[in-house]
Amino acid sequence: MVITFRPAQASDLAAIMAIETAGFSPAEAATESSMQARIAAYPETFVVAATADQVLGYIVGPAIDQRYLTDELFASAAANTDTAPYQAVLSLAVAPGRRGQGLGGQLLAELAQVATAEHRRAITLTCLERLVSFYEANGYRNEGESASSHAGEVWYNMVKSLS
């Protein structure tokens, strides 16, 4: 089975939402309308991993001007700008039956290639404490607790330099 990485398409929305709701709590998960807006606003940084007939996982986020994510980024989707120095990650999720097979790390690497080609300085994201070691294993540095109050959780700022 050949896995390809490509920009998300509107026709992927149902599969993306099934993976999103399987991977995040109802409070954490993006709504269908939010995900639809992200596909429309920044498809170049909304990468899906897929076989010929199935979406297996995805990573998505906008290019932003600040080092750390803000809760506002989860609420609205604006197109990427050429000059934004940071690539944000709002969601990284893999279908339940495909977890533990390295696909999450492959999606991170794929987005890093896109961000490097767009001359971003770093990739930034927030994660729960239980995922800090996963991101560290993929080259991210824990820069401490985030100011985010998204879903009432405690989040950690994770940053990977691209330069």
N, CA and C atoms as a LAMMPS dump frame, in Angstrom:
ITEM: TIMESTEP
0
ITEM: NUMBER OF ATOMS
489
ITEM: BOX BOUNDS ff ff ff
-5.0000000000000000e+02 5.0000000000000000e+02
-5.0000000000000000e+02 5.0000000000000000e+02
-5.0000000000000000e+02 5.0000000000000000e+02
ITEM: ATOMS id mol type element x y z
1 1 1 N 0.847 -1.185 0
2 1 2 C 0 0 0
3 1 3 C 0.888 1.243 0
4 2 1 N 0.735 2.043 -1.017
5 2 2 C 1.518 3.264 -1.174
6 2 3 C 0.788 4.41 -0.478
7 3 1 N 1.514 5.111 0.393
8 3 2 C 0.964 6.288 1.069
9 3 3 C 1.523 7.521 0.383
10 4 1 N 0.632 8.426 0.026
11 4 2 C 1.052 9.683 -0.58
12 4 3 C 0.676 10.833 0.344
13 5 1 N 1.384 11.925 0.198
14 5 2 C 1.112 13.136 0.966
15 5 3 C 0.712 14.207 -0.035
16 6 1 N -0.391 14.885 0.248
17 6 2 C -0.918 15.877 -0.679
18 6 3 C -1.726 16.908 0.088
19 7 1 N -2.003 18.062 -0.559
20 7 2 C -2.87 19.056 0.079
21 7 3 C -4.279 18.497 0.282
22 8 1 N -4.909 18.906 1.363
23 8 2 C -6.292 18.5 1.634
24 8 3 C -7.214 19.085 0.578
25 9 1 N -8.294 18.373 0.317
26 9 2 C -9.305 18.813 -0.63
27 9 3 C -10.656 18.808 0.078
28 10 1 N -11.572 19.587 -0.437
29 10 2 C -12.911 19.641 0.155
30 10 3 C -13.539 18.251 0.241
31 11 1 N -13.258 17.396 -0.717
32 11 2 C -13.823 16.04 -0.713
33 11 3 C -13.258 15.159 0.404
34 12 1 N -12.189 15.588 1.059
35 12 2 C -11.599 14.844 2.177
36 12 3 C -12.281 15.146 3.512
37 13 1 N -13.171 16.124 3.547
38 13 2 C -13.695 16.646 4.809
39 13 3 C -14.302 15.565 5.706
40 14 1 N -15.144 14.691 5.193
41 14 2 C -15.789 13.666 6.028
42 14 3 C -14.744 12.75 6.674
43 15 1 N -13.749 12.324 5.906
44 15 2 C -12.702 11.453 6.449
45 15 3 C -11.856 12.187 7.487
46 16 1 N -11.547 13.447 7.208
47 16 2 C -10.773 14.26 8.158
48 16 3 C -11.539 14.408 9.468
49 17 1 N -12.821 14.672 9.384
50 17 2 C -13.622 14.843 10.605
51 17 3 C -13.729 13.546 11.406
52 18 1 N -13.809 12.417 10.737
53 18 2 C -13.844 11.133 11.45
54 18 3 C -12.549 10.923 12.232
55 19 1 N -11.422 11.279 11.641
56 19 2 C -10.13 11.147 12.318
57 19 3 C -10.013 12.177 13.435
58 20 1 N -10.444 13.403 13.184
59 20 2 C -10.389 14.478 14.194
60 20 3 C -11.177 14.091 15.446
61 21 1 N -12.391 13.612 15.266
62 21 2 C -13.234 13.29 16.431
63 21 3 C -12.768 12.022 17.141
64 22 1 N -12.046 11.155 16.431
65 22 2 C -11.482 9.964 17.081
66 22 3 C -10.225 10.302 17.873
67 23 1 N -9.565 11.406 17.507
68 23 2 C -8.285 11.735 18.126
69 23 3 C -8.324 12.797 19.192
70 24 1 N -9.426 13.534 19.274
71 24 2 C -9.51 14.635 20.225
72 24 3 C -10.821 14.561 20.987
73 25 1 N -10.821 15.092 22.188
74 25 2 C -12.056 15.165 22.97
75 25 3 C -13.012 16.13 22.273
76 26 1 N -14.321 16.057 22.581
77 26 2 C -15.26 16.993 21.961
78 26 3 C -14.874 18.466 22.178
79 27 1 N -14.302 18.786 23.328
80 27 2 C -13.906 20.167 23.6
81 27 3 C -12.673 20.571 22.787
82 28 1 N -11.783 19.612 22.522
83 28 2 C -10.551 19.897 21.783
84 28 3 C -10.752 19.899 20.273
85 29 1 N -11.637 19.063 19.784
86 29 2 C -11.78 18.835 18.341
87 29 3 C -12.292 20.068 17.606
88 30 1 N -11.797 20.217 16.397
89 30 2 C -12.292 21.286 15.525
90 30 3 C -13.683 20.913 15.032
91 31 1 N -14.474 21.917 14.766
92 31 2 C -15.796 21.684 14.184
93 31 3 C -15.641 21.436 12.684
94 32 1 N -16.669 20.874 12.094
95 32 2 C -16.638 20.636 10.654
96 32 3 C -16.502 21.949 9.89
97 33 1 N -17.195 22.989 10.342
98 33 2 C -17.091 24.274 9.641
99 33 3 C -15.685 24.87 9.787
100 34 1 N -15.054 24.699 10.94
101 34 2 C -13.67 25.178 11.115
102 34 3 C -12.716 24.441 10.185
103 35 1 N -12.884 23.132 10.106
104 35 2 C -12.004 22.327 9.262
105 35 3 C -12.217 22.672 7.787
106 36 1 N -13.456 22.892 7.407
107 36 2 C -13.777 23.291 6.037
108 36 3 C -13.114 24.638 5.707
109 37 1 N -13.154 25.569 6.657
110 37 2 C -12.528 26.885 6.472
111 37 3 C -11.012 26.748 6.344
112 38 1 N -10.402 25.829 7.085
113 38 2 C -8.953 25.616 7.01
114 38 3 C -8.553 25.055 5.642
115 39 1 N -9.342 24.111 5.145
116 39 2 C -9.052 23.569 3.806
117 39 3 C -9.099 24.695 2.778
118 40 1 N -10.091 25.554 2.884
119 40 2 C -10.258 26.659 1.925
120 40 3 C -9.176 27.723 2.091
121 41 1 N -8.815 28.052 3.326
122 41 2 C -7.905 29.173 3.583
123 41 3 C -6.438 28.831 3.348
124 42 1 N -6.008 27.647 3.761
125 42 2 C -4.58 27.318 3.602
126 42 3 C -4.362 25.844 3.252
127 43 1 N -4.836 25.451 2.061
128 43 2 C -4.67 24.057 1.637
129 43 3 C -3.207 23.641 1.493
130 44 1 N -2.337 24.6 1.205
131 44 2 C -0.922 24.268 1.039
132 44 3 C -0.262 23.826 2.34
133 45 1 N -0.837 24.191 3.48
134 45 2 C -0.297 23.742 4.762
135 45 3 C -1.331 22.895 5.514
136 46 1 N -2.173 22.222 4.754
137 46 2 C -3.116 21.228 5.268
138 46 3 C -2.787 19.953 4.498
139 47 1 N -1.93 19.131 5.071
140 47 2 C -1.39 17.963 4.386
141 47 3 C -2.1 16.703 4.866
142 48 1 N -2.563 15.893 3.917
143 48 2 C -3.152 14.601 4.26
144 48 3 C -2.221 13.492 3.799
145 49 1 N -2.226 12.421 4.573
146 49 2 C -1.572 11.17 4.184
147 49 3 C -2.696 10.265 3.712
148 50 1 N -2.547 9.712 2.51
149 50 2 C -3.638 8.926 1.953
150 50 3 C -3.115 7.777 1.102
151 51 1 N -3.956 6.756 0.999
152 51 2 C -3.762 5.726 -0.011
153 51 3 C -4.653 6.141 -1.168
154 52 1 N -4.773 5.315 -2.157
155 52 2 C -5.592 5.671 -3.325
156 52 3 C -7.028 5.998 -2.944
157 53 1 N -7.546 5.36 -1.9
158 53 2 C -8.97 5.511 -1.585
159 53 3 C -9.287 5.898 -0.147
160 54 1 N -8.268 6.236 0.652
161 54 2 C -8.54 6.487 2.066
162 54 3 C -7.572 7.511 2.667
163 55 1 N -8.122 8.468 3.419
164 55 2 C -7.304 9.402 4.188
165 55 3 C -6.902 8.695 5.483
166 56 1 N -5.604 8.663 5.771
167 56 2 C -5.08 7.951 6.937
168 56 3 C -4.714 8.886 8.085
169 57 1 N -4.485 10.15 7.763
170 57 2 C -4.102 11.123 8.777
171 57 3 C -3.877 12.471 8.118
172 58 1 N -3.645 13.473 8.943
173 58 2 C -3.43 14.819 8.41
174 58 3 C -2.721 15.678 9.436
175 59 1 N -2.163 16.778 8.933
176 59 2 C -1.571 17.817 9.762
177 59 3 C -1.976 19.144 9.142
178 60 1 N -2.34 20.108 9.985
179 60 2 C -2.851 21.369 9.46
180 60 3 C -2.495 22.536 10.361
181 61 1 N -2.223 23.66 9.73
182 61 2 C -2.013 24.896 10.468
183 61 3 C -1.638 26.021 9.536
184 62 1 N -1.851 27.251 9.98
185 62 2 C -1.51 28.416 9.172
186 62 3 C -0.079 28.887 9.416
187 63 1 N 0.413 29.688 8.496
188 63 2 C 1.655 30.421 8.73
189 63 3 C 1.287 31.634 9.584
190 64 1 N 2.071 31.881 10.638
191 64 2 C 1.733 32.952 11.586
192 64 3 C 2.951 33.827 11.882
193 65 1 N 2.688 34.978 12.491
194 65 2 C 3.75 35.936 12.804
195 65 3 C 4.365 35.763 14.188
196 66 1 N 3.697 35.048 15.091
197 66 2 C 4.216 34.931 16.453
198 66 3 C 4.757 33.524 16.718
199 67 1 N 5.646 33.422 17.712
200 67 2 C 6.321 32.163 18.037
201 67 3 C 5.368 31.114 18.606
202 68 1 N 4.336 31.551 19.328
203 68 2 C 3.435 30.596 19.974
204 68 3 C 2.003 30.753 19.479
205 69 1 N 1.269 29.668 19.495
206 69 2 C -0.131 29.676 19.099
207 69 3 C -0.968 30.48 20.086
208 70 1 N -2 31.092 19.555
209 70 2 C -3.007 31.747 20.395
210 70 3 C -4.334 31.039 20.161
211 71 1 N -5.23 31.137 21.109
212 71 2 C -6.528 30.478 20.976
213 71 3 C -7.322 31.008 19.787
214 72 1 N -7.062 32.242 19.378
215 72 2 C -7.743 32.826 18.226
216 72 3 C -7.509 32.006 16.953
217 73 1 N -6.341 31.389 16.845
218 73 2 C -6.029 30.598 15.652
219 73 3 C -6.992 29.425 15.468
220 74 1 N -7.542 28.93 16.569
221 74 2 C -8.484 27.811 16.487
222 74 3 C -9.871 28.285 16.061
223 75 1 N -10.132 29.587 16.211
224 75 2 C -11.471 30.134 15.973
225 75 3 C -11.692 30.625 14.545
226 76 1 N -10.626 31.038 13.862
227 76 2 C -10.8 31.568 12.514
228 76 3 C -9.632 31.144 11.639
229 77 1 N -9.869 31.12 10.344
230 77 2 C -8.848 30.698 9.39
231 77 3 C -8.581 31.812 8.392
232 78 1 N -7.35 32.297 8.38
233 78 2 C -6.935 33.313 7.417
234 78 3 C -5.845 32.718 6.532
235 79 1 N -5.796 33.137 5.296
236 79 2 C -4.814 32.616 4.342
237 79 3 C -3.392 32.861 4.829
238 80 1 N -2.494 31.963 4.432
239 80 2 C -1.08 32.123 4.745
240 80 3 C -0.527 33.37 4.063
241 81 1 N 0.442 34.008 4.718
242 81 2 C 1.15 35.123 4.093
243 81 3 C 2.585 34.69 3.823
244 82 1 N 3.168 35.246 2.788
245 82 2 C 4.526 34.869 2.394
246 82 3 C 5.567 35.227 3.444
247 83 1 N 5.298 36.259 4.235
248 83 2 C 6.317 36.764 5.154
249 83 3 C 6.232 36.193 6.566
250 84 1 N 5.221 35.41 6.877
251 84 2 C 5.076 34.862 8.239
252 84 3 C 6.253 33.928 8.546
253 85 1 N 6.95 34.159 9.661
254 85 2 C 8.139 33.355 9.952
255 85 3 C 7.864 31.985 10.589
256 86 1 N 6.648 31.767 11.066
257 86 2 C 6.358 30.523 11.781
258 86 3 C 5.254 29.733 11.101
259 87 1 N 5.425 28.432 11.092
260 87 2 C 4.386 27.523 10.638
261 87 3 C 3.731 26.938 11.887
262 88 1 N 2.443 27.173 12.055
263 88 2 C 1.723 26.624 13.208
264 88 3 C 1.131 25.269 12.857
265 89 1 N 0.916 24.46 13.885
266 89 2 C 0.178 23.202 13.745
267 89 3 C -1.012 23.283 14.678
268 90 1 N -2.211 23.233 14.121
269 90 2 C -3.427 23.233 14.931
270 90 3 C -3.892 21.818 15.227
271 91 1 N -3.677 20.91 14.298
272 91 2 C -4.076 19.509 14.465
273 91 3 C -3.101 18.6 13.75
274 92 1 N -2.755 17.528 14.419
275 92 2 C -2.056 16.392 13.831
276 92 3 C -2.831 15.187 14.324
277 93 1 N -3.371 14.403 13.42
278 93 2 C -4.167 13.245 13.827
279 93 3 C -4.009 12.129 12.809
280 94 1 N -4.034 10.913 13.341
281 94 2 C -3.897 9.707 12.528
282 94 3 C -5.086 8.81 12.834
283 95 1 N -5.613 8.158 11.814
284 95 2 C -6.747 7.245 11.987
285 95 3 C -6.401 6.181 13.025
286 96 1 N -7.348 5.822 13.886
287 96 2 C -7.068 4.863 14.969
288 96 3 C -6.36 3.588 14.508
289 97 1 N -6.748 3.017 13.405
290 97 2 C -6.134 1.778 12.937
291 97 3 C -4.738 1.939 12.373
292 98 1 N -4.27 3.184 12.225
293 98 2 C -2.947 3.46 11.655
294 98 3 C -1.965 4.045 12.663
295 99 1 N -2.397 4.209 13.903
296 99 2 C -1.514 4.786 14.929
297 99 3 C -0.396 3.805 15.289
298 100 1 N 0.723 4.369 15.749
299 100 2 C 1.845 3.554 16.182
300 100 3 C 2.674 2.997 15.041
301 101 1 N 2.472 3.51 13.824
302 101 2 C 3.196 3.01 12.653
303 101 3 C 4.101 4.075 12.039
304 102 1 N 4.306 5.18 12.757
305 102 2 C 5.211 6.226 12.287
306 102 3 C 4.581 7.278 11.388
307 103 1 N 3.284 7.188 11.155
308 103 2 C 2.639 8.131 10.247
309 103 3 C 2.622 9.555 10.801
310 104 1 N 2.451 9.712 12.113
311 104 2 C 2.477 11.046 12.714
312 104 3 C 3.813 11.73 12.475
313 105 1 N 4.903 11.007 12.661
314 105 2 C 6.23 11.558 12.405
315 105 3 C 6.434 11.888 10.939
316 106 1 N 5.884 11.072 10.054
317 106 2 C 5.988 11.342 8.62
318 106 3 C 5.221 12.607 8.25
319 107 1 N 4.053 12.795 8.859
320 107 2 C 3.29 14.017 8.601
321 107 3 C 4.037 15.251 9.103
322 108 1 N 4.674 15.153 10.269
323 108 2 C 5.481 16.266 10.779
324 108 3 C 6.617 16.59 9.801
325 109 1 N 7.268 15.558 9.286
326 109 2 C 8.378 15.761 8.345
327 109 3 C 7.876 16.379 7.039
328 110 1 N 6.72 15.942 6.595
329 110 2 C 6.15 16.477 5.358
330 110 3 C 5.836 17.967 5.516
331 111 1 N 5.235 18.346 6.646
332 111 2 C 4.941 19.764 6.869
333 111 3 C 6.23 20.569 7.01
334 112 1 N 7.258 19.985 7.603
335 112 2 C 8.545 20.671 7.721
336 112 3 C 9.122 20.97 6.334
337 113 1 N 8.946 20.054 5.389
338 113 2 C 9.413 20.306 4.02
339 113 3 C 8.656 21.475 3.398
340 114 1 N 7.352 21.493 3.589
341 114 2 C 6.537 22.591 3.059
342 114 3 C 6.975 23.915 3.694
343 115 1 N 7.132 23.916 5.01
344 115 2 C 7.506 25.141 5.731
345 115 3 C 8.897 25.623 5.326
346 116 1 N 9.821 24.711 5.122
347 116 2 C 11.172 25.073 4.687
348 116 3 C 11.132 25.693 3.291
349 117 1 N 10.361 25.097 2.403
350 117 2 C 10.233 25.632 1.041
351 117 3 C 9.619 27.027 1.044
352 118 1 N 8.787 27.314 2.047
353 118 2 C 8.151 28.633 2.169
354 118 3 C 8.983 29.596 3.024
355 119 1 N 10.196 29.184 3.395
356 119 2 C 11.155 30.011 4.14
357 119 3 C 10.684 30.367 5.552
358 120 1 N 9.969 29.46 6.186
359 120 2 C 9.59 29.668 7.588
360 120 3 C 10.805 29.379 8.461
361 121 1 N 10.899 30.063 9.605
362 121 2 C 12.021 29.874 10.536
363 121 3 C 11.84 28.674 11.445
364 122 1 N 10.557 28.391 11.791
365 122 2 C 10.303 27.326 12.759
366 122 3 C 8.858 26.859 12.629
367 123 1 N 8.615 25.696 13.213
368 123 2 C 7.254 25.175 13.33
369 123 3 C 6.887 25.246 14.8
370 124 1 N 5.673 25.701 15.081
371 124 2 C 5.225 25.865 16.455
372 124 3 C 3.881 25.175 16.65
373 125 1 N 3.72 24.574 17.819
374 125 2 C 2.465 23.904 18.149
375 125 3 C 2.312 23.837 19.657
376 126 1 N 1.131 23.46 20.086
377 126 2 C 0.911 23.172 21.496
378 126 3 C 0.46 21.724 21.606
379 127 1 N 0.805 21.099 22.726
380 127 2 C 0.372 19.722 22.943
381 127 3 C 0.139 19.488 24.427
382 128 1 N -0.556 18.405 24.702
383 128 2 C -0.772 17.977 26.081
384 128 3 C 0.507 17.339 26.609
385 129 1 N 0.643 17.304 27.935
386 129 2 C 1.867 16.786 28.551
387 129 3 C 2.211 15.376 28.074
388 130 1 N 1.201 14.536 27.894
389 130 2 C 1.453 13.147 27.494
390 130 3 C 2.074 13.022 26.103
391 131 1 N 2.028 14.101 25.298
392 131 2 C 2.577 14.061 23.949
393 131 3 C 3.919 14.789 23.801
394 132 1 N 4.393 15.403 24.878
395 132 2 C 5.653 16.153 24.81
396 132 3 C 6.782 15.256 24.304
397 133 1 N 6.898 14.05 24.813
398 133 2 C 8.006 13.161 24.414
399 133 3 C 7.926 12.783 22.935
400 134 1 N 6.713 12.62 22.393
401 134 2 C 6.55 12.326 20.967
402 134 3 C 7.135 13.469 20.134
403 135 1 N 6.781 14.694 20.474
404 135 2 C 7.283 15.83 19.702
405 135 3 C 8.786 16.017 19.902
406 136 1 N 9.274 15.804 21.118
407 136 2 C 10.716 15.896 21.347
408 136 3 C 11.458 14.874 20.491
409 137 1 N 10.913 13.674 20.364
410 137 2 C 11.53 12.635 19.531
411 137 3 C 11.543 13.027 18.055
412 138 1 N 10.688 13.976 17.682
413 138 2 C 10.624 14.463 16.312
414 138 3 C 11.306 15.819 16.134
415 139 1 N 12.165 16.185 17.083
416 139 2 C 12.997 17.372 16.933
417 139 3 C 12.447 18.662 17.502
418 140 1 N 11.345 18.594 18.236
419 140 2 C 10.754 19.794 18.836
420 140 3 C 11.322 20.011 20.231
421 141 1 N 11.361 21.266 20.646
422 141 2 C 11.83 21.62 21.98
423 141 3 C 10.652 22.12 22.808
424 142 1 N 10.543 21.625 24.026
425 142 2 C 9.496 22.07 24.949
426 142 3 C 9.919 23.43 25.498
427 143 1 N 9.129 24.472 25.205
428 143 2 C 9.44 25.822 25.673
429 143 3 C 8.501 26.248 26.802
430 144 1 N 7.923 25.265 27.473
431 144 2 C 7.143 25.557 28.667
432 144 3 C 5.647 25.613 28.43
433 145 1 N 4.965 25.876 29.524
434 145 2 C 3.512 25.892 29.494
435 145 3 C 2.987 27.033 28.623
436 146 1 N 1.975 26.718 27.84
437 146 2 C 1.351 27.689 26.943
438 146 3 C 0.342 28.551 27.691
439 147 1 N 0.113 29.741 27.172
440 147 2 C -0.937 30.615 27.714
441 147 3 C -2.32 30.171 27.235
442 148 1 N -2.362 29.223 26.328
443 148 2 C -3.632 28.752 25.772
444 148 3 C -4.523 28.134 26.848
445 149 1 N -5.811 28.417 26.71
446 149 2 C -6.792 27.761 27.584
447 149 3 C -7.759 26.936 26.739
448 150 1 N -7.351 26.602 25.518
449 150 2 C -8.177 25.831 24.586
450 150 3 C -8.669 24.551 25.262
451 151 1 N -9.979 24.366 25.23
452 151 2 C -10.649 23.171 25.783
453 151 3 C -10.414 22.997 27.282
454 152 1 N -9.966 24.063 27.966
455 152 2 C -9.746 23.979 29.408
456 152 3 C -8.588 23.076 29.793
457 153 1 N -7.669 22.821 28.865
458 153 2 C -6.533 21.924 29.104
459 153 3 C -5.262 22.725 29.375
460 154 1 N -4.245 22.046 29.916
461 154 2 C -2.914 22.617 30.064
462 154 3 C -2.113 22.172 28.851
463 155 1 N -1.616 23.139 28.103
464 155 2 C -0.88 22.889 26.864
465 155 3 C 0.572 23.313 27.023
466 156 1 N 1.44 22.715 26.222
467 156 2 C 2.864 23.041 26.238
468 156 3 C 3.288 23.54 24.861
469 157 1 N 4.08 24.613 24.851
470 157 2 C 4.62 25.174 23.612
471 157 3 C 5.761 24.308 23.128
472 158 1 N 5.647 23.817 21.904
473 158 2 C 6.679 22.995 21.295
474 158 3 C 7.121 23.696 20.007
475 159 1 N 8.447 23.851 19.832
476 159 2 C 8.961 24.584 18.686
477 159 3 C 10.104 23.797 18.056
478 160 1 N 10.079 23.722 16.743
479 160 2 C 11.167 23.079 15.984
480 160 3 C 11.764 24.12 15.055
481 161 1 N 13.047 24.39 15.226
482 161 2 C 13.746 25.338 14.35
483 161 3 C 13.992 24.687 12.99
484 162 1 N 13.827 25.471 11.957
485 162 2 C 14.056 24.977 10.599
486 162 3 C 15.334 25.547 10.001
487 163 1 N 16.027 26.407 10.732
488 163 2 C 17.235 27.016 10.162
489 163 3 C 18.478 26.432 10.776
